């Protein structure tokens, strides 16, 4: 079962703290002391705003990931609990960008001299954090990190609510 991050648009205030946390988690705190022209600000999560809603867009770590299925070099592949990416294998064909139903994969050049490669959420697997940086640093707790335990608890909670609602309906009908 893949882990994933889910955003709640009812709680998101559009502060973009998740984007900054993502960049710092992958680039390190030195990004704050760099000259703005030298900084590589390429978050793996994006905040989208409309007139009525603010929501995050990030990789859903699909079980049957269409991005991995179309990747001709195997740069995108299933790992323990997520869809991993190996930038050295990426040829920049953009097939994954076209296949992603969520628009969560972008193309980015690690620096101006390198070729563009796919860029997507990796759940901060390269850091020592328990949860991805975007989740840990969200001030409104609009982001939730779904592991197997969290997913199972969510299912159990829904089942209990369903039984209680059915009990209330049955109790009213018996009156």
PyMOL commands that set and color helices and strands:
alter all, ss='L'
color gray80, all
select helices_A, chain A and resi 17-27+29-32+66-70+87-89+95-99+133-137+148-173
alter helices_A, ss='H'
color red, helices_A
select strands_A, chain A and resi 4-7+46-49+54-57+76-78+83-85+106-109+116-119+143-146
alter strands_A, ss='S'
color yellow, strands_A
deselect
rebuild
show_as cartoon
